[in-house]
Amino acid sequence: MGMPSGMELVIIALVVLLLFGGKKIPELAKGLGNGIKNFKKAVKEDDDEIADATSEKIKETKEEVVKATKAEDSQKA
C-alpha cells in the first residue's frame, strides 16, 4: 500500500468537499494551520526553558567547584 494515485486523490478531495462543503474547508484549514503554529510555538518555548535551566545548572555547578577549590586551597595554606 503506497501513496494514492492522482485519481484516488481527486476522489478523496470530492468526498471531503461533499462532507464539509465549500465554505467549511477554508475554516478547517485555518484551524489546522493555527494548531500547527501553536504547537511549534509551545515546542520552542519548552526548548528555551530547558536551555535556560541547563545553563543555570551549569553556572551553579561552576560556582560550587570554585568554592570547593578555594576551600581546599585555604586548608593547604
Summary of the structure (lengths in Angstrom):
residues: 77
radius of gyration: 28.3
end to end distance: 76.6
largest distance: 86.3
contacts: 141
relative contact order: 0.05
helix: 88%
strand: 0%
